[in-house]
Amino acid sequence: METVIGFNRNNKTMIIKINGKEENIEESVNTLEKLIKSMNDKIPKLFAIEKNGKIIYKENYQTESINNNDEIEIVMFCGGG
């Protein structure tokens, strides 16, 4: 499969990094809200998202776009004592 500047010619996908790992995602997964829904079984209930070094507030997930080559960090909260 040939990749050109992060876009896969055979499918309508883009490449982003999620927690440091390159992932191919469908172009239709173009907001943080859609990304979270697509990863529902892999994300804990309490988490924060950083996109390209900037923390994104939960109320902005629906409108915060995802673009080719974005770097997404999903951080979970853990309790302890």
PyMOL commands that place a pseudoatom at each C-alpha (Angstrom):
pseudoatom trace, name=CA, resn=MET, resi=1, chain=A, elem=C, hetatm=0, pos=[0.000, 0.000, 0.000]
pseudoatom trace, name=CA, resn=GLU, resi=2, chain=A, elem=C, hetatm=0, pos=[1.530, 3.320, -1.035]
pseudoatom trace, name=CA, resn=THR, resi=3, chain=A, elem=C, hetatm=0, pos=[1.468, 6.252, 1.376]
pseudoatom trace, name=CA, resn=VAL, resi=4, chain=A, elem=C, hetatm=0, pos=[1.972, 9.788, 0.114]
pseudoatom trace, name=CA, resn=ILE, resi=5, chain=A, elem=C, hetatm=0, pos=[2.544, 12.593, 2.659]
pseudoatom trace, name=CA, resn=GLY, resi=6, chain=A, elem=C, hetatm=0, pos=[0.591, 10.686, 5.277]
pseudoatom trace, name=CA, resn=PHE, resi=7, chain=A, elem=C, hetatm=0, pos=[-2.389, 9.894, 3.058]
pseudoatom trace, name=CA, resn=ASN, resi=8, chain=A, elem=C, hetatm=0, pos=[-3.045, 6.384, 1.842]
pseudoatom trace, name=CA, resn=ARG, resi=9, chain=A, elem=C, hetatm=0, pos=[-3.920, 6.380, -1.868]
pseudoatom trace, name=CA, resn=ASN, resi=10, chain=A, elem=C, hetatm=0, pos=[-6.009, 3.200, -1.734]
pseudoatom trace, name=CA, resn=ASN, resi=11, chain=A, elem=C, hetatm=0, pos=[-8.297, 4.222, 1.133]
pseudoatom trace, name=CA, resn=LYS, resi=12, chain=A, elem=C, hetatm=0, pos=[-9.477, 7.553, 2.412]
pseudoatom trace, name=CA, resn=THR, resi=13, chain=A, elem=C, hetatm=0, pos=[-7.353, 7.534, 5.543]
pseudoatom trace, name=CA, resn=MET, resi=14, chain=A, elem=C, hetatm=0, pos=[-4.922, 9.834, 7.255]
pseudoatom trace, name=CA, resn=ILE, resi=15, chain=A, elem=C, hetatm=0, pos=[-2.004, 9.090, 9.509]
pseudoatom trace, name=CA, resn=ILE, resi=16, chain=A, elem=C, hetatm=0, pos=[-1.849, 10.537, 13.011]
pseudoatom trace, name=CA, resn=LYS, resi=17, chain=A, elem=C, hetatm=0, pos=[0.160, 9.660, 16.097]
pseudoatom trace, name=CA, resn=ILE, resi=18, chain=A, elem=C, hetatm=0, pos=[-1.746, 8.466, 19.143]
pseudoatom trace, name=CA, resn=ASN, resi=19, chain=A, elem=C, hetatm=0, pos=[0.417, 8.226, 22.252]
pseudoatom trace, name=CA, resn=GLY, resi=20, chain=A, elem=C, hetatm=0, pos=[3.520, 8.120, 20.061]
pseudoatom trace, name=CA, resn=LYS, resi=21, chain=A, elem=C, hetatm=0, pos=[2.274, 5.344, 17.756]
pseudoatom trace, name=CA, resn=GLU, resi=22, chain=A, elem=C, hetatm=0, pos=[1.401, 6.016, 14.104]
pseudoatom trace, name=CA, resn=GLU, resi=23, chain=A, elem=C, hetatm=0, pos=[-2.183, 5.073, 13.309]
pseudoatom trace, name=CA, resn=ASN, resi=24, chain=A, elem=C, hetatm=0, pos=[-4.177, 5.072, 10.091]
pseudoatom trace, name=CA, resn=ILE, resi=25, chain=A, elem=C, hetatm=0, pos=[-7.631, 6.493, 10.690]
pseudoatom trace, name=CA, resn=GLU, resi=26, chain=A, elem=C, hetatm=0, pos=[-10.543, 7.024, 8.334]
pseudoatom trace, name=CA, resn=GLU, resi=27, chain=A, elem=C, hetatm=0, pos=[-10.854, 10.590, 7.016]
pseudoatom trace, name=CA, resn=SER, resi=28, chain=A, elem=C, hetatm=0, pos=[-14.411, 10.577, 8.384]
pseudoatom trace, name=CA, resn=VAL, resi=29, chain=A, elem=C, hetatm=0, pos=[-12.931, 10.421, 11.912]
pseudoatom trace, name=CA, resn=ASN, resi=30, chain=A, elem=C, hetatm=0, pos=[-12.172, 14.121, 11.678]
pseudoatom trace, name=CA, resn=THR, resi=31, chain=A, elem=C, hetatm=0, pos=[-12.884, 15.407, 15.199]
pseudoatom trace, name=CA, resn=LEU, resi=32, chain=A, elem=C, hetatm=0, pos=[-11.680, 14.393, 18.639]
pseudoatom trace, name=CA, resn=GLU, resi=33, chain=A, elem=C, hetatm=0, pos=[-15.221, 13.334, 19.540]
pseudoatom trace, name=CA, resn=LYS, resi=34, chain=A, elem=C, hetatm=0, pos=[-15.310, 10.903, 16.596]
pseudoatom trace, name=CA, resn=LEU, resi=35, chain=A, elem=C, hetatm=0, pos=[-11.850, 9.597, 17.478]
pseudoatom trace, name=CA, resn=ILE, resi=36, chain=A, elem=C, hetatm=0, pos=[-12.939, 8.925, 21.070]
pseudoatom trace, name=CA, resn=LYS, resi=37, chain=A, elem=C, hetatm=0, pos=[-16.058, 7.101, 19.854]
pseudoatom trace, name=CA, resn=SER, resi=38, chain=A, elem=C, hetatm=0, pos=[-13.977, 4.998, 17.468]
pseudoatom trace, name=CA, resn=MET, resi=39, chain=A, elem=C, hetatm=0, pos=[-11.618, 4.026, 20.324]
pseudoatom trace, name=CA, resn=ASN, resi=40, chain=A, elem=C, hetatm=0, pos=[-14.322, 3.589, 22.959]
pseudoatom trace, name=CA, resn=ASP, resi=41, chain=A, elem=C, hetatm=0, pos=[-13.123, 0.210, 24.230]
pseudoatom trace, name=CA, resn=LYS, resi=42, chain=A, elem=C, hetatm=0, pos=[-9.510, 1.431, 24.508]
pseudoatom trace, name=CA, resn=ILE, resi=43, chain=A, elem=C, hetatm=0, pos=[-10.065, 4.667, 26.462]
pseudoatom trace, name=CA, resn=PRO, resi=44, chain=A, elem=C, hetatm=0, pos=[-10.706, 4.747, 30.229]
pseudoatom trace, name=CA, resn=LYS, resi=45, chain=A, elem=C, hetatm=0, pos=[-13.565, 6.794, 31.689]
pseudoatom trace, name=CA, resn=LEU, resi=46, chain=A, elem=C, hetatm=0, pos=[-11.291, 9.500, 33.079]
pseudoatom trace, name=CA, resn=PHE, resi=47, chain=A, elem=C, hetatm=0, pos=[-8.866, 10.921, 30.553]
pseudoatom trace, name=CA, resn=ALA, resi=48, chain=A, elem=C, hetatm=0, pos=[-7.447, 14.119, 29.100]
pseudoatom trace, name=CA, resn=ILE, resi=49, chain=A, elem=C, hetatm=0, pos=[-6.414, 14.817, 25.521]
pseudoatom trace, name=CA, resn=GLU, resi=50, chain=A, elem=C, hetatm=0, pos=[-3.501, 16.822, 24.237]
pseudoatom trace, name=CA, resn=LYS, resi=51, chain=A, elem=C, hetatm=0, pos=[-3.312, 17.653, 20.533]
pseudoatom trace, name=CA, resn=ASN, resi=52, chain=A, elem=C, hetatm=0, pos=[-0.013, 18.861, 19.116]
pseudoatom trace, name=CA, resn=GLY, resi=53, chain=A, elem=C, hetatm=0, pos=[1.181, 19.918, 22.570]
pseudoatom trace, name=CA, resn=LYS, resi=54, chain=A, elem=C, hetatm=0, pos=[-2.021, 21.765, 23.558]
pseudoatom trace, name=CA, resn=ILE, resi=55, chain=A, elem=C, hetatm=0, pos=[-4.563, 20.479, 26.091]
pseudoatom trace, name=CA, resn=ILE, resi=56, chain=A, elem=C, hetatm=0, pos=[-8.045, 20.313, 24.570]
pseudoatom trace, name=CA, resn=TYR, resi=57, chain=A, elem=C, hetatm=0, pos=[-10.999, 20.884, 26.885]
pseudoatom trace, name=CA, resn=LYS, resi=58, chain=A, elem=C, hetatm=0, pos=[-13.778, 18.313, 26.832]
pseudoatom trace, name=CA, resn=GLU, resi=59, chain=A, elem=C, hetatm=0, pos=[-16.370, 20.854, 25.670]
pseudoatom trace, name=CA, resn=ASN, resi=60, chain=A, elem=C, hetatm=0, pos=[-14.281, 21.339, 22.504]
pseudoatom trace, name=CA, resn=TYR, resi=61, chain=A, elem=C, hetatm=0, pos=[-13.972, 17.655, 21.508]
pseudoatom trace, name=CA, resn=GLN, resi=62, chain=A, elem=C, hetatm=0, pos=[-16.944, 17.932, 19.138]
pseudoatom trace, name=CA, resn=THR, resi=63, chain=A, elem=C, hetatm=0, pos=[-15.434, 20.811, 17.158]
pseudoatom trace, name=CA, resn=GLU, resi=64, chain=A, elem=C, hetatm=0, pos=[-11.689, 20.157, 17.498]
pseudoatom trace, name=CA, resn=SER, resi=65, chain=A, elem=C, hetatm=0, pos=[-10.604, 18.840, 14.118]
pseudoatom trace, name=CA, resn=ILE, resi=66, chain=A, elem=C, hetatm=0, pos=[-8.081, 16.086, 13.491]
pseudoatom trace, name=CA, resn=ASN, resi=67, chain=A, elem=C, hetatm=0, pos=[-5.738, 16.558, 10.575]
pseudoatom trace, name=CA, resn=ASN, resi=68, chain=A, elem=C, hetatm=0, pos=[-3.108, 14.492, 8.880]
pseudoatom trace, name=CA, resn=ASN, resi=69, chain=A, elem=C, hetatm=0, pos=[0.112, 14.203, 10.936]
pseudoatom trace, name=CA, resn=ASP, resi=70, chain=A, elem=C, hetatm=0, pos=[-1.504, 15.465, 14.169]
pseudoatom trace, name=CA, resn=GLU, resi=71, chain=A, elem=C, hetatm=0, pos=[-0.024, 14.143, 17.400]
pseudoatom trace, name=CA, resn=ILE, resi=72, chain=A, elem=C, hetatm=0, pos=[-2.625, 13.102, 19.967]
pseudoatom trace, name=CA, resn=GLU, resi=73, chain=A, elem=C, hetatm=0, pos=[-1.788, 12.157, 23.549]
pseudoatom trace, name=CA, resn=ILE, resi=74, chain=A, elem=C, hetatm=0, pos=[-4.497, 10.481, 25.606]
pseudoatom trace, name=CA, resn=VAL, resi=75, chain=A, elem=C, hetatm=0, pos=[-3.659, 10.560, 29.305]
pseudoatom trace, name=CA, resn=MET, resi=76, chain=A, elem=C, hetatm=0, pos=[-5.573, 8.576, 31.890]
pseudoatom trace, name=CA, resn=PHE, resi=77, chain=A, elem=C, hetatm=0, pos=[-5.886, 9.360, 35.558]
pseudoatom trace, name=CA, resn=CYS, resi=78, chain=A, elem=C, hetatm=0, pos=[-4.935, 6.803, 38.186]
pseudoatom trace, name=CA, resn=GLY, resi=79, chain=A, elem=C, hetatm=0, pos=[-5.554, 6.859, 41.891]
pseudoatom trace, name=CA, resn=GLY, resi=80, chain=A, elem=C, hetatm=0, pos=[-3.265, 5.516, 44.508]
pseudoatom trace, name=CA, resn=GLY, resi=81, chain=A, elem=C, hetatm=0, pos=[-2.130, 5.953, 47.971]
for i in range(1, 81): cmd.bond("trace and resi %d" % i, "trace and resi %d" % (i + 1))
show_as sticks, trace
zoom trace
